[in-house]
Amino acid sequence: MAKQILIVDDEPGIRQLLSHMLTAQGYDLVQAGSATEALEVLSAHPCQLAIVDLLLPDVNGLELAEAIRMLDPGTPVILMTAYGTPAFESMAAHPAITHYVHKPFDLDRLLALVRRILPQQP
């Protein structure tokens, strides 16, 4: 059975890019454009990994990561952002965050990170 990944970003282009890349590798994808939508999706589709943007229209990605971990403490969360400030670096060290990536990201590196987190082939 394929591993399911949730992608949360308010930019449809980012969601489509990641969805295309990860489905080509055999992962199942669900998408959300906001934290509220992501929590609704998770209630219907449990995921083995969440890739979450820091800046969302309703709450920040760190708050969403905490909510995801409350629903399932074992769900890894990759936080992504276009901002590489020291404040972000300290947020990325939060216990609800498994890893973080900076946008624009290298797709091969992101795929390698996903494979490390979900080590079994989908």
C-alpha positions in Angstrom: 0.0 0.0 0.0 1.3 3.4 -1.0 2.3 5.9 1.7 0.0 8.9 1.9 1.5 12.4 2.1 -0.4 15.6 2.9 0.8 18.8 1.2 -0.3 22.1 2.7 0.5 25.3 0.8 -1.7 28.2 -0.2 0.1 28.4 -3.6 -1.5 25.9 -6.0 1.6 25.8 -8.1 3.7 24.4 -5.2 1.0 21.8 -4.4 0.8 20.7 -8.0 4.6 20.5 -8.4 5.0 18.4 -5.2 2.0 16.3 -6.1 3.4 15.5 -9.5 6.8 14.7 -8.3 5.7 12.5 -5.4 2.9 10.6 -7.2 5.4 9.8 -9.9 7.4 8.1 -7.2 4.4 6.0 -6.1 3.2 8.0 -3.1 -0.5 8.9 -2.6 -1.1 12.6 -2.1 -3.8 14.7 -0.5 -3.6 18.5 -0.7 -4.9 21.5 1.3 -4.6 25.2 0.8 -5.0 26.2 4.4 -4.6 24.8 7.9 -8.4 24.4 8.3 -8.7 22.5 5.1 -5.6 20.3 6.1 -7.3 19.3 9.4 -10.5 18.4 7.6 -8.5 16.3 5.1 -6.6 14.6 7.9 -9.8 13.6 9.6 -10.8 11.6 6.4 -7.3 10.6 5.1 -4.7 9.7 7.7 -1.2 10.5 6.4 2.2 9.2 7.1 3.9 12.5 6.3 2.8 16.2 6.1 4.7 18.8 4.1 3.5 22.2 5.4 4.2 25.8 4.4 5.1 28.2 7.2 2.9 31.0 5.9 -0.7 29.9 5.5 -3.8 32.1 5.3 -5.4 31.1 8.6 -2.6 30.0 10.9 1.1 29.5 10.6 2.6 26.2 9.7 4.1 25.7 13.1 0.6 25.9 14.7 -0.6 23.4 12.1 2.3 21.1 12.8 1.4 21.1 16.5 -2.3 20.3 15.6 -1.2 17.5 13.3 1.0 16.0 16.1 -1.9 16.3 18.5 -4.0 14.2 16.1 -1.2 11.7 15.5 2.0 12.2 17.5 3.8 9.9 15.1 3.2 11.9 11.9 6.4 13.6 10.7 6.1 17.2 9.5 8.4 18.9 7.0 8.1 22.7 7.3 8.8 24.7 4.2 9.4 28.4 3.8 10.8 31.1 1.5 12.2 32.9 4.5 15.6 31.9 5.9 15.6 34.2 8.9 17.1 33.4 12.4 13.5 33.5 13.7 12.6 30.7 11.2 15.6 28.7 12.2 14.5 28.7 15.8 10.9 27.8 14.8 12.2 24.9 12.7 13.8 23.4 15.9 10.4 23.0 17.5 9.6 19.4 18.5 6.6 19.3 16.2 8.9 19.8 13.2 10.8 16.8 11.8 12.7 18.7 9.1 12.5 21.9 7.2 13.3 23.1 3.7 13.8 26.5 2.1 11.9 27.5 -1.0 12.9 27.3 -3.7 13.9 23.8 -2.9 15.8 21.2 -4.9 13.3 18.6 -5.8 15.9 15.8 -5.7 16.9 16.7 -2.1 13.3 17.0 -1.0 12.5 13.6 -2.5 15.6 12.1 -0.7 14.3 13.6 2.5 10.9 12.1 2.0 12.5 8.7 1.3 14.5 9.0 4.6 11.4 9.8 6.6 9.3 7.1 4.8 12.1 4.5 4.2 10.0 1.7 2.8 9.2 2.0 -0.9 5.6 2.9 -1.4 
